[in-house]
Amino acid sequence: MPGGVGGWVIDPPGEASGAYIGNLRRDLVQSPVFANIRKAINEQTVGAAAAGDLGAHFEAGVLHAWRPDDDVDGAFKVAKDNIPYWVHAVLVVLGWNEAMVILFDPLYFATLIIGLAST
């Protein structure tokens, strides 16, 4: 099979490449699958549907709408004071990327919990 997998040409040589990509793009945009996906995305992002989703999040307490008389600085200070000092040390030693890997990877997190429990 020259230049392909399963009979499909992956990278046509020379000037045919531009025409091939153009035809592929045209065929994709005109396909019924693409039209259905675009219709579903439009339905989910139209004003009423998106506003309904945001309204549900506000009512559930996930998002907070601040009023002009709210004490935003006080709420930020309380949230910041809840962060323990050792978290800052861990971030300095590991760095942000490694700390996030340990927190969000179940295997590393379980190893961390077992290590802390065994000491």
C-alpha positions, 0 to 999 in steps of 0.5 A: 500500500503506497502512502496509505492505511487500509486503502486510504491515502493519508498525504497525497503528494504535490499539488493534489494535496490542496485540492484533496483537503478542499474536497474533504472539507467541502464534503464534511461541511455538507454531510448530514452528520455535521449538520446535525451536530451544528444544529445540536450545538445551536440549540444548546447555546441559544439564549433561552437554553443557555440562560436557563442553565446559568439560572439553574447554577445560580439557584443551586449556589454554584455561582454567586451574583455579587451585589454592590453592597456585598463585602467581596474583600471579606469573602476573599480573605476568609477563603484565602485564610482557609488555605493551610501554610503547608500547601504553600510549602508543597507548591514551592517544593513540587511546583504547580504542575506536579502538585496538580498531578498528585491531586487529580491522578487517583493512583498518586493521590491514593499513594499519598493518602496511604503514605500519610496514614502509615506515618 
